[in-house]
Amino acid sequence: MPAALIWIISLSSILCVLFRPRGVAEAWWACGGALLLVLTGLISFSNTGAAILKGLDVYLFLTGMMILSELAREEGVFDWIAGWAAHHAAGSPSRLFLLIYLAGTAVTAFLSNDATAVVLTPAVLTIVRQLRVEPKPHLLACAFIANAASFILPISNPANLVIFDRHMPPLGPWLGVFLLPSVASVLVTFLGLRFLCRADLRGEIKQSLPKNGLRIEGRLALAGLVLAAAALMTASALGWALGAPTCAAALVAMGVVAVRDRQAPLNVVKGVSWSVIPLVAGLFVIVEALQGAGMLQLAKRGLDAVAHLGFIPGNLLTAFSVGLLSNGMNNLPVGLISGAAVQALPAHASLANAVLVGVDLGPNLSVTGSLATILWLIALRREKVKITGGQFLKVGLVVMPLALLASVLVLRK
């Protein structure tokens, strides 16, 4: 009975995080579910504390990335990037689509998928409205590349830290395994989106926008981002945990901008969505309870069975299973459970690579797959742009399986 109750409370909390009943924020549902598990004695205080502490590196990473993203938004870097794409589109909607897609790839790679889905998207929306072009293809590009490019680098997705925990591969081995799958993911996703949106990308852009440069504060913010990216790449190459370097790099970047803009630190602190931290902490506790209720053993048995199918069939089944499950439960808790199962089965460690591709790319099926995509949809609704979950699913049903198949087929041991 206690195990069944843990499953009911935990899965109900995760579903509430995904669908936000009555508009209540995600963090309240995650923390409420975790608190209910503690108060009912279904998870001990010691296990709760251990679960929260387990996420320390993830919290630091998220804090650093949110500060960097908000700093760039505050100083107009994302508006400048979107404006650059509009200026170089030369009147072609299809060229604008390509440039926004490339910009989203770069932002995802170096600032994580959340920055692309949540921060770049409003800047792109502003530009396409000014150009009076159909916004849907360009907004979908932001959402889909946020997941498709999220395993180019270890820093491209917080889920990467969750899956590998303290066993994150250094940058060199990471690129050796994931560079080709990332290229396949980005390219196939682009081709799929371009084909499905071809009718909306015809014609020409009749409006023109003046070429806007970055203010000195924006240039400092951009320089800070470049320095932060270099520091994180160095930390990754040395095999360090990424949380503390990310946070430190963000604080240094904010200090650089504060030389010219004294209000920047305060504005950034106000603008960051701090509720993400307790949301993730609550999910860590919920997943810890689920592991104690048998989910870890279930995942381990599943991975053990898949490992005997052979390298390519095993990877395909693992990636597609994890990807589909991510759309039902969200990829962060699925990454936590799958990562724990892989770490508990060192003989099948190579399956961790397929798990990561499924967790990162699988959410391109539906808007419930990742928190970044959910927040992307909420941001669009706030701007009164109607792209429904059903419309996203129609695109995802075509794009995600093809991209996932291509990525897994070129995945190396």
C-alpha positions, 0 to 999 in steps of 0.5 A: 500500500505505501508503494502504491500511495507513493506512485499516486502522489508522485505521478499526480504531482508530475501531471499537475506540473505539466498541466498547471491546474487552475493556473497554479505555478509548476513549483507549487505542485512539485514542492507540494507533492514532495511535502505531502510525501514527507508529511505522510512518512512515505519518504524519510527526512534523511532521504529527502535531505539527501535527494535535495542535496543531490541536485546541488550541481544542477541548481548552481548550473540553472542559476548561472544559466538563468543569470546569463540569459536574463543579462543578455535579455536585459541588455538587448542581446537577444533583440540584436540577434533577432534583428540581425536575422531579419536584416540578413534575410534580404526579404525572404521568409525562408532565409529568415527561418534559416537564420533564426534556426541557426541563431537558436542552435548557437543560443541552445549550444552555449546558453542551454535550451531554456534560453532559446525557448523562453528568452529568444522566442519573445525577441523573434516574435517582436521581429516577425510582427514588425516584418508582418510575416507569418510567425508560426514557422519562426516560433516553431523553429525556436521551440524545436531547435531548443531540444534538437540542439540540446546535446551539442555540448554538456551545457546545452541542457540541464537534463545532461547533468541529471543523467550523468550526475558526477560521471559527466564525460569531459568535452573531448569524449563528449564531442566524440560521442555526440557531435555526429548525433547532434548534427543529424538531430539539428539537420533532420529537424530543420529539413522536417520543419522546413518541409512542413512549413513550406506554404508559410515561407513562400513570398517575400518580406515587404517590410524592412527594419533599420539595422540596429547595433548593440549599445555599449552595455549590450556589447559588454553583456555579449563579451561576458557571454563569450567569456562565460562560454569559454570558461565553461568549455574549459571546465568541461574539457577538464572534466569538472562539475559544471554547476559552480563554474557556470554560476561563477561565470554568470556573476563575473559577466554580470559584474562586467556589465555593471561597470556601465549599467549599475542597475543591471544586477538588480534588474537581472535578479528581479527578472530571473525565474527563481521558482525553477530551483524549488521546482527542480528540488521538488522533482528530485524528492519525488523521484527519490520516493519513486525509486524507493517504491520500485521504479528504479528496479523497474528501470534497471530491469528494462535497461538490462533486457534492452542491453541484450538486443545488440548495440543499434536495436538496443539504442533505438528501443532505449531512445524511443522508449525514454523519448515517449516516456518523457512526453508523458512524465516530462523529461527531467524526472525521466532523466533522473530515473533513467540516469540512476538506472544507468549508473547502477548498471555500469556494465550497460553504461553505453546505454546512457548515451541513448538515454540522453538522446531520448531525454533531450530530443524526445520532447520534440513530440509534444509540448509536455515533453520538457519544461522549456517547451511548456514555458515556450507555449505559456510565453506565446499565450501571454503574447496572444499567439495561438499555437495549440498543443495539437498543432505542435503534436502534428509537427512533432509526430513527423519531425521527432521520430525522424530526427531521433532515428537519424541521431541514434543510428550515428551514435557511437559507443 
